[in-house]
Amino acid sequence: MSALSLAACASGGGTSHYRAANLHPYEIKGQRYAPQVVHHYDARGVASWYSYPSHTRKTATGEWFDPGQLTAAHRTLPLPCVVEVTNLQNGRKVRVRVNDRGPYADGRIIDLSKAAADRLGFTRAGTAHVRVKLLGPARLADGDAIELAEVAPEGVEAADLI
């Protein structure tokens, strides 16, 4: 991600870095969520991880879900964005592309892909106490490096996603 896009976000550059469709309020199990563009997000809470077979499910941004990529789901952060997640129990950190909505389990603030949970060292435990810090917008899924669900999937390096 370029310093320019981070600067644009930090300076109040508006919603141009995010897809408008990913900012609409939505409802899950009677609970209403209102995604919004924020320029600062720094929260502590419980993370969990989720997985589906690779390329069988679309994320909220229309990309293919791949448990081997460094991605995450958040209920209200603007999509797509990049966050830094720190496991508060062991100090490990990872940068992930937030491209999906969730988690909807009580008390959880972020759902991570299996690859991200592996890097943070909590796959076996299932959950971890984490700090989630917004770094800025991620590249939109218009490029060849990010697999849209409408495109035949090919291998993508995690570093290309953020």
JOMO-V767770 format. One line per field, one symbol per residue. ss: DSSP state (h for helix, s for strand, l for the rest). psi: psi as a letter, one per 30 degrees, with the letter a starting at -180 (. if undefined). burial: 1 if it has 16 or more other C-alpha atoms within 10 Angstrom, else 0. A space follows every 10 residues. Layout:
BEGIN
ss: ???
psi: ???
burial: ???
END
This chain:
BEGIN
ss: llhhhhhhhh lllllllllh hhhllsssll ssslllllll lssssssssl lllllllsll llssllllll ssslllllll ssssssslll llssssssss lllllllsss sslhhhhhhh llllllssss ssssssslll lllllllsll lllllllhhh ll
psi: klfeeeeeef ghgagfflke fggkllkkhf kkkiklklfk kjlkakllll klkkhfkklf fglkkjffli llkkeflkkk lklkkkjfff fklkkljjgl kalgkkgkfk klleeeeeef ggeeeellkl kkkkfaklkl hflffkjkff kkklkkkeff f.
burial: 0000110111 0000001100 0110000000 0000111110 0001011111 0000100111 1011111111 1111111111 1111111100 0010111111 1111000111 1111111001 1110001111 1111111111 1000111110 0000000100 11
END
